[in-house]
Structure formats: C-alpha cells, structure tokens
Amino acid sequence: MTKILIAEDDQDIRELIVLTLQFNGFEVRSANDGARAWEMVQQEPFDLIILDVRMPRMTGYEVCRRLRDSDTLRDTPVVFLSAKGQEQEIQEGFDAGGNHYILKPFAPEALARTIHEVLAEAASN
C-alpha cells in the first residue's frame, strides 16, 4: 500500500486530507508541523509527502530542501499545499524541490487525482 505523510498545522484541514487519502486507498500518517514531519521521514519511508508551506517550527520549504539534500530521501515526491497562491510563493516551492503545488481551498477529488498523477510520474522516472 502506498504510504503518504501529510504535514499540516491546521487540524481540520489535516483531518480532511487524511480521510480523503484513506478513502482513496492510501496509508496515511500525519504531522502537525514541519519539524515533526522531518523527524518522521528519517524514521520510516514514505512514497509521497504533502507539505503545508507555512507551519510552526519548520516551513514546508525547509523540509523539502532537507529532503533534497538527503542521499536517501531526495527522490521522494513532494506536493506543497498552501493558501499562498502568489507566483513568488509557488516558484519558491518548485525551487525548494517540490513536484507539485496545490492551492487551498481544494476539492478532495482533485487532491486525490493530483496525488495519483505525481506518484505515476515518479514511478516512470
């Protein structure tokens, strides 16, 4: 089963994402901030990581940069999730190494579709 980590500090949004992804057949773990997400990825492998951009203790951008600097984690697909939709914010996500950027609010079915697309793209590389 495909295992996904979601790092989101807003509990309601985090729970919506977890339920959406579980409904779509994914195994899901969650973290409420970037530092916790970073700890978790060092302890167990994930097939994909969804990161909120603005979180306490460590931003999603920081987590992604650390992933890309890691020999063992650099190829893990990263999807950013943010209410910050300015071009500069989106570009910063891609510059940090993100594979995709989803804007809040989002439709749950669109989130699941994007996750499937990113996973398929990663599998073909």
N, C-alpha and C positions, 0 to 999 in steps of 0.2 A: 504494500500500500504506500502511496506517495505521502511523504511526511513534510508538512509545511509549518514554519514558525511565523507567527504574526506578532509584531511588536507595535503596540498602540496604547497610548496612555489614557484615552477616553474609554471607560469601561463599557458603555453602551455600544459604541462602535466596535470595540474588540469582540464583544459577545455576538454581535450581528455577523461579523466576519467569520468567527469560529463556527457558528451554526450554519452559515451559508456553505462554507467549505466542507464541513462534516456531511451535510446533506448531499453534496456532490461527490462523496466517496473518499475524501482526503482524511488522513490522520493529522490532527492539528494540535499544536502546542502554542501557548501564548506567553507574552511578557508584557509588563506594563511600563517598561522604559527601555531605552537603548542599552544601558549598562547590563541589565538583566538579560537582554537578548544576546549580547556579546558573550556573556558567561555561558548561556545555554548552547550556543553554536560551537563552543570549544569542548563541550561535554558530550554532545551527540550529533550525528549527521542529520542534515535536512536537505530535502530535494529542492526547496524553494523557500525564500524568506521574503515576507512582506513587512516593510518598514514605514511607519509614520515618519514624517520629516521632522517635526518639532516634538521632542519628548524630553522629559527631565533626565538629568544625569549624563545623557549622551544622545546626540541627534541621530536620526536615521542616516544622514550623510556620513557621519563619523563611523557608524557601524559598518556601512558599506565600504568605506575606504579601508578599514581594518580587514574586512573580508578579502578585498582585492590585493592587499599586501601579504596575505597569508598563503603559503605554499599549498596547504591542504584545503583551504576554503575558497580560493579565488574564483573557481568556476561555478560556484553556487549561484543560481539565478536570483536576482533581487528585483522586487517590484516595490516602487515607492507609492505611498498613499498619502495624499495631502489635500488640504483645502487651499493651499497656496498655489494658485494657478498662473502666476506671472511667468513670463518666458524665462526670466533670470533664474527663478526657483527651479523650473523644470530642467533647464540646462545644467544647473548645479547638480541635480540628481543624476543626469547622464554622465557628467564629468566625474562624479564620485564612483561611477561604475555600474549604475542601475541599468537594468534591462528594459524596464517599462515604468511609466509614471501614470497613476490613476488619480483623477481629481475627485474629491468629496464635494457634494454627495454623489454616491454611485449607486447604480442598480445592482442588487445582488447577482442577478443572472449575468450581467456584463462583467462583474468581477470574476465569476467562475469561468466564463468564456476566455477572459484575458489570461487567467492562470493556466488554463489548458493550452493556450497558444504559446505562452512563454515556455512552458515545460516541453512542448513539442519542438520548439525552436532549439532549446538547449540539448535535447536528445539528438537532434540532427547535426549538431556541431561536434 
